[in-house]
Amino acid sequence: MNKLKEFFNREQNILIHLIATSLVIILGLIFKIALYEWLLVLAMIAFVITSELVNSAIELVVDLYTSKFNPLAMVAKDVAAGAVLISAITAASVGTYVFLPKILSIIK
């Protein structure tokens, strides 16, 4: 349990992703999304969380390798963070596709 707590203290972004995941799942249940929509949503959740975990692993390995500033280390960290950003934008796009029509139908 201490290792899990230590992980979430060090990797706060994963906690944000897990909170967003919980909200999306709740919205999916409220809106009773179709099976294919669940598959899309769950695939995007896995995509974002996997990207974040790989990003964390790259950052830890880079930090383990060098403690002083290295331009290549910075590029490696930036590229890994960019992958997380792209996965989050993709997930947001899919979320918009799935949930926006349902939200608009409630507003009308």
CNS distance restraints for C-alpha pairs under 8 A (distance, minus, plus):
assign (resid   1 and name CA) (resid   5 and name CA) 6.28 0.50 0.50
assign (resid   2 and name CA) (resid   6 and name CA) 6.01 0.50 0.50
assign (resid   3 and name CA) (resid   7 and name CA) 6.01 0.50 0.50
assign (resid   4 and name CA) (resid   8 and name CA) 6.34 0.50 0.50
assign (resid   5 and name CA) (resid   9 and name CA) 6.17 0.50 0.50
assign (resid   6 and name CA) (resid  10 and name CA) 6.18 0.50 0.50
assign (resid   7 and name CA) (resid  11 and name CA) 5.85 0.50 0.50
assign (resid   8 and name CA) (resid  12 and name CA) 5.53 0.50 0.50
assign (resid   8 and name CA) (resid  14 and name CA) 7.19 0.50 0.50
assign (resid   8 and name CA) (resid  15 and name CA) 6.50 0.50 0.50
assign (resid  11 and name CA) (resid  15 and name CA) 7.38 0.50 0.50
assign (resid  11 and name CA) (resid  56 and name CA) 7.30 0.50 0.50
assign (resid  12 and name CA) (resid  16 and name CA) 6.69 0.50 0.50
assign (resid  13 and name CA) (resid  17 and name CA) 6.35 0.50 0.50
assign (resid  13 and name CA) (resid  52 and name CA) 7.68 0.50 0.50
assign (resid  14 and name CA) (resid  18 and name CA) 6.15 0.50 0.50
assign (resid  14 and name CA) (resid  49 and name CA) 7.00 0.50 0.50
assign (resid  14 and name CA) (resid  52 and name CA) 6.61 0.50 0.50
assign (resid  14 and name CA) (resid  53 and name CA) 7.77 0.50 0.50
assign (resid  15 and name CA) (resid  19 and name CA) 6.22 0.50 0.50
assign (resid  16 and name CA) (resid  20 and name CA) 6.21 0.50 0.50
assign (resid  17 and name CA) (resid  21 and name CA) 6.01 0.50 0.50
assign (resid  17 and name CA) (resid  48 and name CA) 7.67 0.50 0.50
assign (resid  17 and name CA) (resid  49 and name CA) 6.84 0.50 0.50
assign (resid  18 and name CA) (resid  22 and name CA) 6.22 0.50 0.50
assign (resid  19 and name CA) (resid  23 and name CA) 6.37 0.50 0.50
assign (resid  20 and name CA) (resid  24 and name CA) 6.15 0.50 0.50
assign (resid  21 and name CA) (resid  25 and name CA) 6.15 0.50 0.50
assign (resid  21 and name CA) (resid  45 and name CA) 6.57 0.50 0.50
assign (resid  22 and name CA) (resid  26 and name CA) 6.20 0.50 0.50
assign (resid  23 and name CA) (resid  27 and name CA) 6.15 0.50 0.50
assign (resid  24 and name CA) (resid  28 and name CA) 6.06 0.50 0.50
assign (resid  25 and name CA) (resid  29 and name CA) 6.27 0.50 0.50
assign (resid  26 and name CA) (resid  30 and name CA) 6.17 0.50 0.50
assign (resid  27 and name CA) (resid  31 and name CA) 5.99 0.50 0.50
assign (resid  28 and name CA) (resid  32 and name CA) 5.69 0.50 0.50
assign (resid  28 and name CA) (resid  33 and name CA) 5.44 0.50 0.50
assign (resid  28 and name CA) (resid  38 and name CA) 7.46 0.50 0.50
assign (resid  29 and name CA) (resid  33 and name CA) 6.91 0.50 0.50
assign (resid  31 and name CA) (resid 102 and name CA) 7.00 0.50 0.50
assign (resid  33 and name CA) (resid  37 and name CA) 5.93 0.50 0.50
assign (resid  33 and name CA) (resid  38 and name CA) 6.53 0.50 0.50
assign (resid  33 and name CA) (resid  98 and name CA) 7.85 0.50 0.50
assign (resid  34 and name CA) (resid  38 and name CA) 6.30 0.50 0.50
assign (resid  35 and name CA) (resid  39 and name CA) 6.28 0.50 0.50
assign (resid  36 and name CA) (resid  40 and name CA) 6.32 0.50 0.50
assign (resid  37 and name CA) (resid  41 and name CA) 6.09 0.50 0.50
assign (resid  37 and name CA) (resid  98 and name CA) 6.34 0.50 0.50
assign (resid  38 and name CA) (resid  42 and name CA) 5.89 0.50 0.50
assign (resid  39 and name CA) (resid  43 and name CA) 5.95 0.50 0.50
assign (resid  40 and name CA) (resid  44 and name CA) 6.23 0.50 0.50
assign (resid  40 and name CA) (resid  94 and name CA) 7.18 0.50 0.50
assign (resid  41 and name CA) (resid  45 and name CA) 6.20 0.50 0.50
assign (resid  41 and name CA) (resid  91 and name CA) 7.68 0.50 0.50
assign (resid  41 and name CA) (resid  94 and name CA) 7.17 0.50 0.50
assign (resid  41 and name CA) (resid  95 and name CA) 6.89 0.50 0.50
assign (resid  42 and name CA) (resid  46 and name CA) 6.17 0.50 0.50
assign (resid  43 and name CA) (resid  47 and name CA) 6.05 0.50 0.50
assign (resid  44 and name CA) (resid  48 and name CA) 6.12 0.50 0.50
assign (resid  44 and name CA) (resid  87 and name CA) 7.75 0.50 0.50
assign (resid  44 and name CA) (resid  90 and name CA) 7.63 0.50 0.50
assign (resid  44 and name CA) (resid  91 and name CA) 5.13 0.50 0.50
assign (resid  44 and name CA) (resid  94 and name CA) 7.61 0.50 0.50
assign (resid  45 and name CA) (resid  49 and name CA) 6.16 0.50 0.50
assign (resid  45 and name CA) (resid  91 and name CA) 7.29 0.50 0.50
assign (resid  46 and name CA) (resid  50 and name CA) 5.81 0.50 0.50
assign (resid  47 and name CA) (resid  51 and name CA) 6.07 0.50 0.50
assign (resid  47 and name CA) (resid  87 and name CA) 6.46 0.50 0.50
assign (resid  48 and name CA) (resid  52 and name CA) 6.17 0.50 0.50
assign (resid  48 and name CA) (resid  84 and name CA) 6.50 0.50 0.50
assign (resid  48 and name CA) (resid  87 and name CA) 5.34 0.50 0.50
assign (resid  48 and name CA) (resid  88 and name CA) 5.85 0.50 0.50
assign (resid  48 and name CA) (resid  91 and name CA) 7.27 0.50 0.50
assign (resid  49 and name CA) (resid  53 and name CA) 6.17 0.50 0.50
assign (resid  50 and name CA) (resid  54 and name CA) 6.16 0.50 0.50
assign (resid  51 and name CA) (resid  55 and name CA) 6.05 0.50 0.50
assign (resid  51 and name CA) (resid  83 and name CA) 6.60 0.50 0.50
assign (resid  51 and name CA) (resid  84 and name CA) 5.21 0.50 0.50
assign (resid  51 and name CA) (resid  87 and name CA) 6.97 0.50 0.50
assign (resid  52 and name CA) (resid  56 and name CA) 6.15 0.50 0.50
assign (resid  52 and name CA) (resid  81 and name CA) 7.93 0.50 0.50
assign (resid  52 and name CA) (resid  84 and name CA) 5.75 0.50 0.50
assign (resid  53 and name CA) (resid  57 and name CA) 6.18 0.50 0.50
assign (resid  54 and name CA) (resid  58 and name CA) 6.16 0.50 0.50
assign (resid  54 and name CA) (resid  80 and name CA) 7.54 0.50 0.50
assign (resid  55 and name CA) (resid  59 and name CA) 6.19 0.50 0.50
assign (resid  55 and name CA) (resid  77 and name CA) 7.44 0.50 0.50
assign (resid  55 and name CA) (resid  80 and name CA) 4.95 0.50 0.50
assign (resid  55 and name CA) (resid  81 and name CA) 6.07 0.50 0.50
assign (resid  55 and name CA) (resid  83 and name CA) 7.82 0.50 0.50
assign (resid  55 and name CA) (resid  84 and name CA) 7.11 0.50 0.50
assign (resid  56 and name CA) (resid  60 and name CA) 6.15 0.50 0.50
assign (resid  57 and name CA) (resid  61 and name CA) 6.15 0.50 0.50
assign (resid  58 and name CA) (resid  62 and name CA) 6.08 0.50 0.50
assign (resid  58 and name CA) (resid  76 and name CA) 7.56 0.50 0.50
assign (resid  58 and name CA) (resid  77 and name CA) 6.83 0.50 0.50
assign (resid  58 and name CA) (resid  80 and name CA) 7.05 0.50 0.50
assign (resid  59 and name CA) (resid  63 and name CA) 6.09 0.50 0.50
assign (resid  59 and name CA) (resid  76 and name CA) 7.99 0.50 0.50
assign (resid  59 and name CA) (resid  77 and name CA) 5.79 0.50 0.50
assign (resid  60 and name CA) (resid  64 and name CA) 6.02 0.50 0.50
assign (resid  61 and name CA) (resid  65 and name CA) 6.11 0.50 0.50
assign (resid  62 and name CA) (resid  66 and name CA) 6.28 0.50 0.50
assign (resid  62 and name CA) (resid  73 and name CA) 6.08 0.50 0.50
assign (resid  62 and name CA) (resid  76 and name CA) 7.85 0.50 0.50
assign (resid  62 and name CA) (resid  77 and name CA) 7.72 0.50 0.50
assign (resid  63 and name CA) (resid  67 and name CA) 5.93 0.50 0.50
assign (resid  66 and name CA) (resid  70 and name CA) 7.60 0.50 0.50
assign (resid  69 and name CA) (resid  73 and name CA) 7.54 0.50 0.50
assign (resid  69 and name CA) (resid  74 and name CA) 7.78 0.50 0.50
assign (resid  70 and name CA) (resid  74 and name CA) 6.41 0.50 0.50
assign (resid  71 and name CA) (resid  75 and name CA) 6.30 0.50 0.50
assign (resid  72 and name CA) (resid  76 and name CA) 6.16 0.50 0.50
assign (resid  73 and name CA) (resid  77 and name CA) 6.29 0.50 0.50
assign (resid  74 and name CA) (resid  78 and name CA) 6.07 0.50 0.50
assign (resid  75 and name CA) (resid  79 and name CA) 6.00 0.50 0.50
assign (resid  76 and name CA) (resid  80 and name CA) 6.24 0.50 0.50
assign (resid  77 and name CA) (resid  81 and name CA) 6.14 0.50 0.50
assign (resid  78 and name CA) (resid  82 and name CA) 6.00 0.50 0.50
assign (resid  79 and name CA) (resid  83 and name CA) 6.31 0.50 0.50
assign (resid  80 and name CA) (resid  84 and name CA) 6.66 0.50 0.50
assign (resid  81 and name CA) (resid  85 and name CA) 6.35 0.50 0.50
assign (resid  82 and name CA) (resid  86 and name CA) 6.19 0.50 0.50
assign (resid  83 and name CA) (resid  87 and name CA) 6.18 0.50 0.50
assign (resid  84 and name CA) (resid  88 and name CA) 6.11 0.50 0.50
assign (resid  85 and name CA) (resid  89 and name CA) 6.17 0.50 0.50
assign (resid  86 and name CA) (resid  90 and name CA) 6.12 0.50 0.50
assign (resid  87 and name CA) (resid  91 and name CA) 6.10 0.50 0.50
assign (resid  88 and name CA) (resid  92 and name CA) 6.08 0.50 0.50
assign (resid  89 and name CA) (resid  93 and name CA) 6.19 0.50 0.50
assign (resid  90 and name CA) (resid  94 and name CA) 6.32 0.50 0.50
assign (resid  91 and name CA) (resid  95 and name CA) 6.01 0.50 0.50
assign (resid  92 and name CA) (resid  96 and name CA) 6.07 0.50 0.50
assign (resid  93 and name CA) (resid  97 and name CA) 6.29 0.50 0.50
assign (resid  94 and name CA) (resid  98 and name CA) 6.20 0.50 0.50
assign (resid  95 and name CA) (resid  99 and name CA) 5.79 0.50 0.50
assign (resid  95 and name CA) (resid 100 and name CA) 7.70 0.50 0.50
assign (resid  96 and name CA) (resid 100 and name CA) 5.12 0.50 0.50
assign (resid  97 and name CA) (resid 101 and name CA) 7.34 0.50 0.50
assign (resid  98 and name CA) (resid 102 and name CA) 7.63 0.50 0.50
assign (resid  99 and name CA) (resid 103 and name CA) 6.18 0.50 0.50
assign (resid 100 and name CA) (resid 104 and name CA) 6.01 0.50 0.50
assign (resid 101 and name CA) (resid 105 and name CA) 6.10 0.50 0.50
assign (resid 102 and name CA) (resid 106 and name CA) 6.53 0.50 0.50
assign (resid 103 and name CA) (resid 107 and name CA) 6.41 0.50 0.50
assign (resid 104 and name CA) (resid 108 and name CA) 6.25 0.50 0.50
